Amino acid sequence: MKIVILGSGKMGMFMADTLCMDHDVALYARHAEKLRYCLNTRRFTSYDEIREFDPDLVINAVTIKNTLNVFNEVLPYLNKKCMLSDIASVKTGLPEFYAASGHPFVSTHPMFGPTFANLNDLSHNYCIIIKESDPFGKAFFREVYAALKLNIYDYTFEEHDETIAYSLSIPFVSTLAFTGVMKPQDAPGTTFKKHMAIARGLLSEDDYLLTEILFNPNSPKQIDLIVDKLKELSEIIREHDTDRLLNYINQSRENIKGQAL
């Protein structure tokens, strides 16, 4: 298959490395210096080169704020049979774009950051394939992600954004709140060290990735839940209300019983 990947960031490079041994892959970036270390891939810096290449699949791997703009820019250079694809962490606006594009599409979300993940073993990481996608596209990415040993979930566009707000926004916000009160001192304690390890991992991720997740339209309502629970816990602690605290702790235990490890 002839594949063009738009964007030469960490995910774009990762997708190129993943696909280039089995497909004819081209990586597009506006500036040639960003394509300096590409192996076994074509290197494009203009949309005219993409038109001449005539790809079967275009994977948009630019940051979420530029995804729709780049799609709209490249569309005139593609034949109508070319399948469009995105790997965006938030799908806002994409269903409407795909419906109007006239192209088949496949939307997925590899839920790991190349900065933090162990790329030699992704078996403990996840990805999502959007149900509304073209059947061929879904089968293609299912095979790619299965070969990477990722755990695959199928969601609609709406389910995806709601799930991401729950599974990523809550821990991201909680961790940022934790680091927001850190002081430059060494603190003993195993629990504290574990929290710090999570925080360092999160903050090693790309700033644009963190921004994309937190700006999910579904994030504010999840943040409001955290704020409400913090207010309740603060009130219990200030009042030294043992019974309410025990109820709070026991309810927390019940909440995590059904969560996978």
C-alpha positions in Angstrom: 0.0 0.0 0.0 1.2 3.6 -0.7 0.9 5.6 2.5 1.6 9.2 3.3 2.1 10.3 6.9 1.5 14.0 7.5 3.7 15.3 10.3 7.2 14.3 11.4 6.7 14.5 15.2 7.2 11.6 17.5 4.0 9.8 16.5 4.5 10.5 12.8 8.0 9.0 13.0 6.7 6.1 15.0 4.0 5.3 12.4 6.5 5.6 9.6 8.9 3.2 11.3 6.1 0.8 12.0 4.7 0.7 8.4 7.8 1.3 6.2 9.0 -2.3 6.1 5.7 -3.6 4.6 4.4 -0.6 2.6 5.6 2.2 0.4 5.7 5.0 3.0 6.3 8.7 2.5 6.6 11.2 5.4 5.6 14.8 4.8 6.8 17.9 6.6 7.0 21.5 5.6 10.7 21.8 6.4 13.2 19.3 5.0 15.4 19.3 8.2 12.6 17.6 10.1 12.9 14.6 7.8 16.7 14.2 8.3 16.6 10.9 10.2 13.8 9.1 8.3 14.8 5.5 7.3 13.3 3.5 4.4 10.8 6.2 3.7 10.2 8.8 1.0 10.5 12.4 2.1 8.1 15.0 0.9 8.0 18.7 1.6 5.2 19.8 -0.8 1.6 18.7 -1.6 2.5 18.4 -5.2 4.8 15.5 -4.3 1.9 13.8 -2.5 -0.3 14.2 -5.6 2.4 12.6 -7.8 2.8 9.8 -5.4 -1.0 9.2 -5.5 -1.3 7.5 -2.0 -3.9 4.9 -1.1 -3.9 6.1 2.6 -3.0 9.4 4.2 -2.4 9.3 8.0 -2.7 12.7 9.7 -0.2 12.8 12.6 0.0 16.5 13.2 -1.0 18.1 16.5 -4.8 18.3 17.2 -5.0 22.0 16.7 -3.7 21.6 13.1 -5.4 18.4 12.2 -8.4 19.8 10.3 -6.4 22.6 8.7 -3.9 20.1 7.3 -6.6 17.8 6.1 -8.3 20.6 4.2 -5.0 21.7 2.7 -4.1 18.2 1.4 -7.6 17.2 0.1 -7.2 18.9 -3.4 -4.1 16.8 -4.0 -5.7 13.4 -3.3 -7.8 11.1 -5.5 -11.3 10.3 -4.2 -10.4 6.7 -3.4 -7.6 7.7 -1.1 -8.5 6.8 2.5 -8.1 9.5 5.2 -6.9 8.6 8.6 -6.2 10.4 11.9 -4.6 9.3 15.2 -5.9 12.2 17.2 -6.4 11.9 20.9 -9.6 14.1 20.7 -12.0 13.6 17.8 -13.9 16.9 18.0 -14.9 18.1 14.5 -13.6 15.0 12.8 -16.9 13.2 12.2 -18.3 16.3 10.5 -15.1 16.7 8.4 -15.1 13.1 7.3 -18.8 13.2 6.4 -18.2 16.2 4.1 -14.9 15.0 2.6 -16.2 12.4 0.2 -13.4 10.1 1.1 -13.4 6.8 3.0 -11.8 7.2 6.4 -10.5 5.3 9.4 -10.0 7.0 12.8 -7.9 5.5 15.5 -6.1 6.5 18.7 -2.9 4.7 19.8 -3.0 5.5 23.5 0.6 5.8 24.3 3.3 8.4 24.0 6.5 7.5 22.3 8.4 9.6 24.8 7.2 7.6 27.8 6.1 4.2 26.5 8.5 1.2 26.1 8.3 0.8 22.4 9.9 -2.6 22.6 7.0 -3.9 24.6 3.6 -2.3 24.1 1.6 -5.2 25.4 0.5 -3.1 28.4 -0.7 -0.2 26.3 -4.0 0.5 24.5 -5.4 1.8 21.3 -8.9 2.6 20.1 -10.5 2.0 16.7 -13.5 4.2 15.8 -16.5 2.1 14.9 -17.8 4.4 12.2 -14.6 3.9 10.2 -14.4 2.2 6.8 -14.3 -1.7 7.2 -11.1 -2.0 5.2 -9.4 0.7 7.2 -10.5 -0.9 10.5 -9.1 -4.2 9.4 -5.8 -2.7 8.3 -5.2 -0.9 11.6 -6.4 -3.8 13.6 -3.7 -5.9 12.0 -1.1 -3.2 12.6 -2.0 -2.6 16.2 -2.3 -6.4 16.9 1.2 -6.9 15.6 2.4 -4.2 18.1 0.6 -6.3 20.8 -1.6 -3.3 21.8 -4.8 -3.9 23.6 -7.5 -2.9 21.1 -10.9 -1.3 22.0 -13.7 -0.3 19.6 -15.7 2.9 20.3 -17.8 5.4 18.5 -16.5 8.9 18.1 -18.7 10.1 21.0 -17.7 7.2 23.2 -14.1 7.8 22.4 -14.0 11.4 23.6 -16.1 10.6 26.7 -13.8 7.7 27.6 -10.6 9.7 27.0 -11.9 12.5 29.3 -12.5 9.8 32.0 -9.4 7.6 31.6 -6.8 10.4 30.8 -8.1 13.8 32.0 -8.8 12.6 35.5 -5.3 11.2 36.2 -3.6 14.0 34.2 -5.4 16.7 36.3 -4.8 14.8 39.6 -1.1 14.5 38.8 -0.8 18.2 37.8 -2.5 19.2 41.0 -0.1 17.0 43.0 3.0 18.5 41.2 1.5 22.0 41.6 2.2 21.9 45.4 5.6 20.3 45.2 8.5 22.0 47.1 12.2 21.6 46.3 12.9 19.1 49.1 13.4 15.3 49.4 10.5 13.6 51.1 10.6 10.0 52.4 7.8 7.6 51.8 7.0 4.9 49.3 3.6 6.3 48.3 5.2 9.7 47.7 7.9 8.2 45.5 5.4 6.3 43.5 3.4 9.4 42.9 6.5 11.2 41.8 7.4 8.5 39.3 4.0 8.9 37.7 4.4 12.7 37.7 7.8 12.6 36.1 6.5 10.2 33.4 3.5 12.5 32.7 5.6 15.6 32.5 8.1 14.0 30.2 5.3 13.8 27.5 5.0 16.3 24.8 3.3 19.5 25.8 0.9 19.4 22.8 -0.2 15.9 23.8 -1.0 17.0 27.3 -2.9 20.1 25.9 -4.9 17.9 23.5 -6.1 15.6 26.3 -7.0 18.4 28.7 -8.8 20.5 26.1 -11.2 17.6 25.4 -14.6 19.2 25.6 -15.6 16.4 28.0 -12.8 17.2 30.4 -14.4 20.1 32.4 -17.2 17.9 33.8 -14.6 15.3 35.0 -12.5 18.1 36.6 -15.7 19.4 38.4 -16.1 15.9 39.9 -12.6 16.0 41.2 -13.1 19.4 42.7 -16.3 18.4 44.4 -14.7 15.3 45.9 -11.7 17.4 47.1 -14.1 19.9 48.7 -15.9 17.1 50.5 -12.7 15.5 51.7 -11.3 18.8 52.9 -14.5 19.4 54.9 -14.3 16.0 56.5 -10.7 16.4 57.5 -11.2 19.9 58.9 -14.1 18.7 61.0 -12.3 15.5 62.1 -15.4 13.6 61.2 -14.3 10.0 61.5 -17.6 8.4 60.4 -17.8 10.4 57.2 -14.1 9.7 56.5 -14.6 6.0 56.9 -17.6 6.2 54.6 -15.6 8.1 52.1 -12.7 5.6 52.2 -15.1 2.6 51.9 -16.9 4.2 49.0 -13.6 4.7 47.3 -12.8 1.0 47.8 -16.1 0.1 46.2 -15.4 2.5 43.3 -12.2 0.7 42.3 -13.4 -2.9 42.7 -14.5 -3.1 39.1 -11.4 -1.4 37.6 -8.9 -3.6 35.7 -5.4 -3.7 37.0 
